[in-house]
Amino acid sequence: MYDFLKLKKEVSETIADIEAEDVLSVKNKLKDFGYYHEPE
């Protein structure tokens, strides 16, 4: 799964040291699939 999103490590609400670029990558993929809408 990490290869599909090209993440450095797991992104989870229970992980304290999440990479900012990983979060952006996940948001962008979710947006591509129609599952994420940026808040206004």
SULKA-V876820 format. One record per residue. N is the residue number from 1. PHI is phi in whole degrees, 0 to 359 (NA if undefined). Layout:
N:PHI
N:PHI
This chain:
1:NA
2:295
3:295
4:301
5:265
6:57
7:266
8:281
9:203
10:299
11:249
12:205
13:290
14:263
15:266
16:278
17:250
18:279
19:286
20:300
21:291
22:292
23:298
24:297
25:297
26:296
27:300
28:295
29:295
30:297
31:294
32:302
33:273
34:84
35:256
36:226
37:236
38:296
39:293
40:280
